Amino acid sequence: MTLKIHPINLGDLTMDASGLVLFRSPGVKTTIPFLGFLITGGQEPILVDSGPRDPQAFAAFGVDCVRTPEMTIDHHLAQHGLRRKDIRHIVHTHAHLDHVGADDQFPMTTTVALARRELEFAASGVMGPGMYTAEDTKHLIDRLHTRGALRLFDVDGSFEEEIIPGVAVRLSGGHTPGSISVLVETDEGMVNIAGDIAYNIDDQLVNPLLDQASHEPTITANRAMSSLEEKRALKRALSDCRFLLVGHDHPALVSGGRIVGRYTGAISNPQADVTKAVNYRAIDAGGATAA
């Protein structure tokens, strides 16, 4: 069994840079992708995160979201000879609107999975109606009341839950209370699909903007957890994976708890293989990418 992971762009968001990485370049606009991850080659196809429901929903935040025909789920699945009905599992790193919005495009025979703690938090109202929308949360509740349409993980940091052989989830401990990492076993080591514990790998992990201590990451500017909990989540993710995939940036190669390479050509490229270290461009000691 050879598991493959395909990062797919489900929309582009343009917003203030300081809304992603704490205190980074206020007033400067930056564009990030909304990424999903298609896992193939295993017992059943898995989609990690489904992207936003409606790009217009982001207008309420004063930001611009664009989704072209090439950024649709149907387009990406077709590149791999798949259709929506072929996806057996949709696993959510968390339930923010840019990660769960397209769930209702899939039949109830597709099992949507997320942490029970995340569903509780989504319905609590703590982050207001913006990040967890009424439509998205109601759809998850509808699935809860449809046999087999929703799976709730109870990972608490002490154990993992398996989805298919070679793919499991564990509690991340950062971003939101129920954020999880999807762990994929590959020939060259573990891939950690870590959601939004980091938005920008260069500014948070390669050359942290705020922190001078060695191996100390800079935290994001959009989180429901404490600063310390987010730092712990980042350090844990780096402690045992070979490849780090986050929800809005290019894949990273990890060694010795540090980012040592980046793969800038992987997103929406059906031929890209993020599980091969040879495809990553090395980062030197100063944080620059090798030519």
N, C-alpha and C positions, 0 to 999 in steps of 0.2 A: 504494500500500500504506500503510494507516494502522494502525500498531501501537498497541494499547491494553494497559494494565497494570492489573490488578485485585488490590489487596491483600485477602487473605481470611484470616479468623481461624479457626485450626484448634485452638484450645484456649486456656484462660486459666490462668496460673500465678501463685500467690500466694507470695511469698518475702520474705526480708529485703532491704531496699533496698541494704544494703552489699554484697550478693552480686552486684550489677549494676554499680554505679559505685563506684570505689575510695573507701572510707571514708565513703560517703554514708549518713547517718542510721541507724547501727546500732540494731537492735531495732525499727525501724519496718517494718511490712509494706507491700508494694506489689504490685499485680497487673499483669501484662503479658500481651499476647496472643502466641501462637505464630503467626507470619504465613507464609503462602505467597503466591506472586504468580503469577497466571494471565495469560499473554501471549496475546492474541488479535489477529486482523486480519492476521496474517502468513501465510507459506507453510503453516505447520502450528502447531497450538496447543502452547504450552509451559507447563509448570508449574515454577516455581522453588521448591524445597523442599516437602516433603510432610507436614510436621508429625510429631507423636509417634505411636508405635505404640500405646501403652497408657498412659492417664493415671495408672494405679496405679504405674507404674514410678518416678514421682517421689517416692513415699512414702519410698523409701530415702534421699532427701536431706532428709527432714523438711519437705517443702513440699507444698502442695496444688495439684492440677491438675484442672480441670473441662473437659469437652467435651460440649456440648449437641448435640442433633440438628442445630441450625443451624450447628454448627462442623465438620461432616463434609465430606469432599471431595465426596461425591456431591451433597450439598445445594448446595454452591457451584457445581459444574459445571452442575447443572440450571438455575441462574439464567442461564446463558449458552448453554443449549440443547446442552450437551455431556454425554458420559458418559466413564467412565474409558478405554474403548477408543479414544476420540477423541484422547487426549493422545499425541502422537508423541514428545515429549521431556520428561523430568524432569531439571532441572539443579540441582545442589546447590551452594550457596555453601560448605558444609562438611558434615561427616558426623556431627555431634553428634545425640544421640537425638531432639531436638525438631525436627530438620530432615529426617531420612531415614526415620522410623519407619513411614510408610505406603506405602513403595515396594512391599511385597509385595501390596498391594491392586491393583496394576496388572499387566497381562499382560506376558509376556516380549517381546512385540512392541513394547512401549514401551521406548525406549532411555533408561536412566538414565545421567547424565553427571556426573562430578566430576573433580577434579584427581587424577592418579596419586599425587602427593605426599600428598594427603589420605588416600587409601586405605592407603598405606603407614603413615602416622601412626596411623590408626585401629587397625591390626593390631599396632602396636608395643607397646601397653600403657603408654605413657608417662603418659597421663592416667587410668590405671586402668580398671576395667570399667564405670564409671558413665556417663561422657559418650559413650563409644563402646560400645554394648551388644553382647553376643554375638549376639543375634538379628539386629540390624541389620547388623553387619559380615559375618555369615555369608550374609545375603541378598545383599549386594553381591558376595561371592565367588561365590555361585551364578550371579549374572548374568554375572560375568567368564567363567564356563565355559559360557555359553549364547550361541551366535552372535548377535551384534547387540544383545544385551540390556544391554550396558554400554559406555560410551565414557569413555576416560581422557584428560583434557587434560594437556598437558605445558607449559603456559604457565609462564614463569619470570620474568616481568616485562619481557622484551624484545620480546614479540609477543603478539597476541591470536589466539584461535581462533573462527571463525564457526560458529554453530549453524544459523541460517537467515538470509537477507538481512535486515540491520537489527538482528540480535541476535548479540553476540559475548561472549566471556569473557576476563578477564585476571586475573593473580595479584593479590590484594589486598595481601599483605604483612603482614597483621595477624590477630589472633585465634588462628588455627591455621596451621601451615606450608602447608597446601593450601587455605586460604580463597581463594575467587575472587569477583570482581564480575561480575555479568551486566550488560552494557551494551546499552541499547536506544536506537536512533536514533529521534527524534521530530521533528515540525515545529518545536517550540520548544526543541530542544536534547536533549542526552543524558541518559537516565535511568540512574543507577547503583544497581542492586539489590545492596547491599553486605554482606548477611548480618549478622554480629554484630561488626563492627569497632566499632560503637557500640550500646549498649543504650538509652540515654536521651539524646536529642538536646539537650534543654534543658540538662541538667546537665553534659553533656560538651562541647557545641559552642556553645550560645548563651550561657550563663553558666557557664563551667567552674568547678567547685567548688574545685579545688586550685591552679590555675595563674594567675598574675598577668600573665605576659607576653602581649602582644597576639597573637591568633590561635593561642594555645596550648591544645590540647584536653586534657580530663581523660580518662584511660584507664579501661577497664572493670576489674572485679574478677574476671573469669573469662576467662583467656586462657592460651595456651601460648607466646606470643611475649614478647619483651622489651618494656619500657615504650617504648623508643625506636622499635622496629619498629611498635608499635601507633600511636604518634603519627604516624609517617610514613604509615601506611596511611590514617589519617583525613585528613591533609593532602592526600594524593594524591587521595583520593575527592572532596574539595572543590575540587580544582584545575581539574577539567575537566568537571564535570557541571552540569546545570541543575536536576535533580531527584535527591534522595537518598532512597532507600528502604532502611530497615534492618529486621532481622528481628523486632523487638519494639516498634516505636514508630510514630507517625504520620508520613506523608511530609513531606519538607522541601523548600523551594525555596532554591536557592543562587545567589548572585551575588557575584563578586569574592572567592571563597574563603570566604564567610561565609553562614550561614543567615539568610535574610531573610523567610521565610514558612513557615507550617505549614498542613496540610490535615487537620483533625481529623474530617471526616465521610466519609473515603474508605474506611475498612476495612469489608469485607463489604457495600459499597454498589455493586450492579451498574451503577448509573447514574453513579457518580463517575468523573471523568477526571483522573487524577493528572498528565497530561502538559500541562495548561493552567495557566499561571501565574495566571490570573484567579481560579482556585478556591482559592488560598492566601491566608490572612490574614497581613497584613504584621506583621513584628516590628520594634518601634522600637529606637532605639539602646540602650535600657536592657534589652532582652530581652523586653519585654512584647509580647503579641499585641494588635494593634489591634482595636478594637471593631467 
